């Protein structure tokens, strides 16, 4: 990768970085009920990792 990044590329990377976060903790009991133990990543729509999946920029 080059030494300097353009602002447009930085913005795209920021957006993709925000999509990798898990769902909030309060969403799990709301969707699955109080007694069910489910990992928050199961609800997250976009699951990305910098090594496993590329974003095609």
Secondary structure, 3 states (H helix, E strand, C coil): CCCCCCHHHHHHHHHHHHCCCCCCHHHHHHHHCCCCCCCHHHCCCCCCCCCCCCCCC
